[in-house]
Amino acid sequence: MTILNKIHSPQGGEPPDSQMLQINVGPQHPSTHGVFRMNMTLDGETVVALKPVMGYLHRNHEQIAENMSYTGSMPYTDRLDYFNSMSNNFGWAMAVEKLASLEVPERAEYIRVIMAELTRIVNHISVIGFLLNDLGAFFTPVLYAFREREGILDIFEEISGARMMCNYFRFGGVKYDVPADLLKRIQGIVDKLPAFLEEFEALLSQNEILCMRCQNVGILPPDLAVNASITGPMLRASGVNYDLRKIDAYSIYNRFQFKVPLGVKGDVYDRYYVRILEIRESLKILQQALKEIPEGEIMNKKMLPFLKNPRNFKPPLGEAYARVEAPKGELGFYVVSDGTPQPWRYHVRAPSFINLTILEDLCVGHKLADAVVILGSVDIVLGEVDR
Amino acid sequence: MTTEEIKILIEKALPGVKLKLVRDSILVENAPDLTRVAKFLKEDPALRFDYLSSVTGSDYLTFLESVYHLYSMEKKGPGLTLRARTDRQNPRVPSLVPVFRGAEFQERESYDMYGIVYENHPDLRRIFMWDGFEGFPMRKDYEQEDSETLEACDVDWLEKHGVPVPAEIKQKAEALKREGKRAMARKPGDTEPA
């Protein structure tokens, strides 16, 4: 007897066979944010199991860096998380400064903080736009976000010569000084952004469809988040107060007044809203930094000769692990020096790679369409996941 | 609390575990003790290292090393570096996944790149390289072809397909063939003169 007969048998008989369906979402799928594959097992439309598959963009970034000078891998760090090259530079510069015990002049520290916070704003507004894209609000929120992003990218271009691959930080300072009129333009952007945020939020935060799709979806309990080494806005949306800008107070972050926004439930909506609140806190930091920025040097004098001859730079034997609060989470650089111009060991602790650990736990039990939204709220960039 | 004080604390609580200080980090001399040490560091109320920030391998030519960076989300204090060493022929280190979920992907990455086998890992597969890939690319003795230099067989192929090859390149390829060598890329371990 065929299955069809079974279903239609008037006597009832055995229930029809149900079958699990195994599908691959990606690597060429628009909502995986790059070349990422989710190997899903579905029961009807409900996710039963999910295995992330990655490596399509793997270029062994770590080995490339072990084969070149310390300064030489600075432009390569741009290509990790290509949305936030400034904060990647920040992490790498800090690791080498820790290794070689270098001081950074006051003005350079302020410029670094301003750039890192502008980057955070760029990342958060675009990731919210893309999250809405995954929800089905096709490209309108992204274009609103990109309008603001353009202004900030113009600043990056004037300062470093490139919109996205900035390659702006150097060990012991930054490459170029920021002229006064550019600081005024940054001030203008910072003053204008709250109005944009109001508009963005009026459009989205209370939106019924957004609330229904995002609330109570993909809940991440705080103890699992800590155990699985989740960092960044995703961790804080689960209510764990851990922000490296406060904990380590690296660079000069202890001079600024700002709060660490926390979520309550840890669902997709909290992850969305924590990012909105983080933009507001970044704006506060920017206001203070722009007011207080002093005049002076932008490079440590000891490091000036190495700008022209980067292969002469040989940090002493030893190792260092430096971590910064990148927009996606904790970005760590582990470097071991053997006294030669190349690092002996170079490792990147990539936040979006490690945040994917719990993707299966978040998605199991939800529908296929929700899995796409959950992945969007994790906020991954494949340049960093695959390295 | 300094690394030395933490070391004394562990030694007191776990008799029989051999530890050594290496560059302000704790080396667990017998790798199988690692799980016990990590569990103690995580659960001890005075330490509470509940957050495993980073796991990575490292190649020191005579041995392989697995490095762990621990921090505390509860105490929010400074971090601690743990390391375990293993030989190159049969590298085995216990997996920390039963203690820290966050080690899952990172141990897979370290296995993929260095070939360190993490025992009791729930799903130890290659993560970046494809399944049939041979060798471990981040090891310092990993050899790969130099894609910039042509070998005699490449020259033959090109000429058969009507592509003119400059005489200089031809001579180099011939010389390599006479010596019985292949064109290999510089190994990651070889240092270049400054």
Interface residues (C-beta under 8 A of the other chain):
Chain A: M54 G55 H58 N60 E62 Q63 E66 N67 L224 V226 N227 A228 S229 I230 V240 Y242 I247 R311 N312 K314 G318 E319 Y321 R323 E330 G332 Y334 V336 T340 P341 Q342 R345 H347 R349 F353 I354 L356 T357 I358 D386 R387
Chain B: R23 D50 Y51 L52 S53 S54 T56 S58 D59 V67 H69 M73 K76 G79 T81 F100 R101 G102 A103 E104 F105 Q106 E109 M113 R126 I127 F128 M129 W130 P137 M138 R186 P188 T191 E192 A194
